[in-house]
Amino acid sequence: MRIDCHAHCSVSMGPWPNHHQVVADARRLGVDKVCCSHPLATKPTDPKQIRRANNDIMAAMRTYPDVILGLCFIDPGHIRFAQDEITRCVVDSGMVGLKFYHQYRMDDPVFSPVIERCAELGVPMLMHAGHPTDEETLAAQPRISGADHFIAPAKLCPEAIFIIGHIGGGGDWEWQIKAMSHAPKNVYMDTSGSVIDAGMIEKAVRDLGAERLLFATDMSTERGVGKILDADITPRQREMIWGGNMQRILKMRKI
């Protein structure tokens, strides 16, 4: 089974691709399940807008219940609302995990209540991440999390499941792999992003182990599939990345 653990879609709101197109692309390329979220890039965020965005994903889940797996977007800065939204979306509506953007870095103490809650529920947390080197991205995303920002919270809460988003999303992916090599085993990295540098997947497998990598596209669907097909890795390693690892994570859910 191929599970895209990091994608986005929309039913009635911008800017993400229409859910019909996302599912059509997945089916065309042999992807069985797609984990979709509707993150907001603003800081501060508006709870009403967050609720609308998560409602949008719920609508997509209802339309394609066999394909779309929802990820609940939250901003941990809204402490009480974040907990309520986890209950509403994950516990009551069946979303399989959480999605964070760059409102705060992963090691900010504001995440502590959310991390503890996700550990209790056994659901993964996917964080928009990278190690940008250009001034424009650094200025636009001053709180973007690098792989090093996952180390402390993962050690503090070993029952929690962390996913570093899009190794190929831009920036220095070799730095990201090196930093993640110091993180505990409850930290995973997804393969998504438009960057398709030669040797990227092979180095990640060699340095981190295939058991810590998750197939994803983050809307670069053809590239996301192609980089796994092209990688010089074993059939067993490819199977783990395609979906075996994510299936194992989804089975950890306690609700």
C-alpha positions in Angstrom: 0.0 0.0 0.0 1.2 3.5 -0.9 0.3 6.2 1.7 1.1 9.8 1.0 1.6 11.1 4.6 1.8 14.8 3.6 -0.5 16.5 1.2 -3.1 19.3 1.1 -6.5 19.7 -0.4 -9.5 22.0 -0.3 -13.3 21.6 -0.9 -14.4 25.2 -0.7 -11.4 27.3 0.4 -8.1 28.4 -1.2 -5.3 28.1 -1.7 -4.9 24.3 -1.8 -5.8 22.1 -4.7 -9.3 20.8 -5.1 -9.9 17.5 -3.4 -11.2 15.9 -6.6 -7.9 16.6 -8.3 -5.8 15.4 -5.4 -7.7 12.0 -5.4 -7.5 11.8 -9.2 -3.7 12.4 -9.2 -3.3 9.8 -6.4 -5.2 7.2 -8.3 -3.4 7.9 -11.6 0.0 7.3 -9.8 -1.0 4.3 -7.7 -1.3 6.1 -4.4 -3.9 4.4 -2.1 -4.3 6.8 0.8 -3.5 10.6 1.1 -3.1 12.4 4.4 -4.5 15.9 3.8 -4.5 19.0 5.8 -5.4 22.7 5.3 -2.7 24.7 7.2 -2.7 28.5 7.6 0.5 30.4 7.1 -0.4 33.5 9.1 0.8 34.5 12.5 -1.2 35.1 14.6 -3.9 32.7 13.3 -7.6 33.1 13.7 -9.4 30.2 15.5 -12.5 30.7 13.4 -10.4 30.4 10.2 -8.7 27.3 11.7 -12.1 25.7 12.3 -13.2 26.5 8.8 -10.0 24.9 7.4 -10.4 21.7 9.4 -14.1 21.6 8.4 -12.9 21.7 4.8 -10.8 18.6 5.3 -13.7 16.9 7.0 -15.8 17.5 3.9 -13.1 16.0 1.8 -12.9 13.0 4.1 -16.7 12.4 3.7 -16.4 12.6 -0.1 -13.5 10.2 -0.3 -13.6 8.1 2.9 -11.5 5.4 1.3 -8.7 7.7 0.1 -8.4 10.9 2.2 -7.1 10.7 5.8 -7.5 14.0 7.6 -4.8 15.8 9.5 -6.0 18.4 12.0 -4.3 21.8 11.7 -3.8 23.7 14.9 -1.8 26.6 16.2 -0.6 25.7 19.7 -0.6 29.3 20.7 -4.4 29.0 21.1 -4.0 26.8 24.1 -7.6 26.0 25.1 -8.9 26.1 21.5 -6.1 23.7 20.3 -7.2 21.1 22.8 -10.9 21.5 21.8 -10.0 21.2 18.1 -8.0 18.0 18.7 -11.1 16.5 20.5 -13.4 17.7 17.7 -11.3 16.6 14.8 -9.3 13.6 16.0 -11.3 12.0 18.7 -14.8 12.8 17.4 -14.3 13.0 13.6 -11.6 10.4 12.9 -8.7 12.5 11.7 -5.5 10.5 12.0 -3.0 13.1 13.2 -2.0 16.7 13.5 -0.4 19.2 11.2 1.7 22.2 12.3 3.0 25.1 10.3 5.7 27.6 11.3 3.8 29.7 13.9 6.2 28.3 16.5 9.3 26.1 16.4 8.8 22.5 17.5 10.9 22.8 20.6 8.9 25.9 21.9 7.3 25.1 25.3 3.9 26.1 23.9 3.8 22.7 22.2 4.0 20.7 25.5 0.3 20.3 26.1 -0.3 19.3 22.5 2.5 16.8 22.5 1.3 15.2 25.7 -2.2 14.9 24.3 -1.0 13.4 21.0 1.0 10.9 22.9 -2.1 9.9 24.9 -4.1 9.5 21.7 -1.2 7.7 19.8 -1.5 10.0 16.8 1.4 11.5 14.8 2.4 15.2 14.5 3.6 16.4 11.2 5.5 19.7 11.2 6.4 22.0 8.3 10.2 22.0 8.5 13.4 22.9 6.7 16.9 24.4 6.9 16.6 27.4 4.5 19.8 29.2 3.6 18.3 32.1 1.5 17.4 35.4 3.2 13.9 35.6 1.7 12.8 32.3 3.2 14.4 33.1 6.5 12.7 36.5 6.6 9.3 34.9 5.7 9.6 32.0 8.1 11.7 33.1 11.1 10.3 30.3 13.3 10.7 27.4 10.8 11.7 24.2 12.5 14.9 22.4 11.6 15.4 18.8 12.4 17.4 19.9 15.4 14.3 21.4 17.0 12.7 18.0 17.2 15.4 16.4 19.4 14.5 17.9 22.8 10.7 17.4 22.7 11.1 13.8 21.3 13.4 12.9 24.1 11.1 14.5 26.7 8.1 12.6 25.4 9.3 9.3 23.8 5.7 8.1 23.4 4.9 10.9 21.0 5.3 10.5 17.2 7.0 13.3 15.3 7.3 13.7 11.5 9.7 16.2 10.0 8.0 17.6 6.8 9.4 17.5 3.3 13.1 16.7 3.2 12.9 18.0 -0.4 11.0 21.1 0.4 13.9 23.4 -0.2 17.0 24.4 1.9 19.9 22.2 2.9 18.5 18.6 3.0 21.9 17.1 3.9 22.0 19.3 7.0 18.5 18.1 7.9 19.5 14.4 7.6 22.6 15.0 9.7 20.6 16.8 12.4 17.9 14.1 12.4 20.6 11.4 13.0 20.8 12.7 16.5 17.1 12.5 17.2 15.5 9.5 18.9 13.6 6.8 17.0 10.2 8.4 17.5 11.1 11.1 15.0 10.4 10.3 11.3 11.1 12.3 8.1 8.9 12.4 5.0 10.3 12.4 1.5 8.1 15.1 0.0 9.0 18.3 -1.7 9.7 19.5 -5.2 13.5 19.0 -4.8 14.7 15.8 -6.5 18.4 16.0 -6.1 20.3 12.8 -7.0 21.1 10.6 -4.0 18.7 12.3 -1.6 16.6 9.3 -0.8 19.6 7.0 -0.8 21.5 9.1 1.7 18.5 9.3 4.0 18.1 5.5 3.9 21.8 5.1 4.5 22.1 7.6 7.4 18.7 7.2 9.1 17.4 3.8 8.1 14.4 3.1 5.8 12.3 2.5 8.9 12.3 6.2 9.7 11.2 7.5 6.3 7.7 8.1 5.1 6.5 8.5 1.5 4.9 11.9 0.8 4.4 14.4 -2.0 3.3 17.8 -0.4 1.6 18.6 -3.8 4.7 17.6 -5.9 2.9 14.4 -6.8 4.8 13.2 -9.8 8.2 14.1 -8.3 7.2 12.6 -5.0 6.4 9.3 -6.6 9.3 9.4 -9.1 12.0 9.9 -6.5 11.0 6.7 -4.7 10.7 4.7 -7.9 14.1 6.0 -9.0 16.0 5.5 -5.7 18.7 2.9 -5.6 17.4 1.0 -2.6 16.2 -2.5 -1.9 12.6 -3.7 -2.6 12.1 -4.1 1.2 13.3 -0.6 1.9 11.0 0.8 -0.8 8.1 -1.1 0.6 8.7 0.3 4.1 8.9 3.9 2.7 5.9 3.6 0.4 3.5 2.7 3.3 4.8 0.0 5.6 6.1 2.6 8.1 3.0 4.8 8.0 0.7 1.8 8.4 2.6 0.9 11.5 2.2 4.5 12.8 -1.5 4.5 12.1 -1.9 1.3 14.1 -0.5 3.0 17.2 -3.7 5.1 17.5 -5.4 4.5 20.8 -8.9 5.8 19.9 
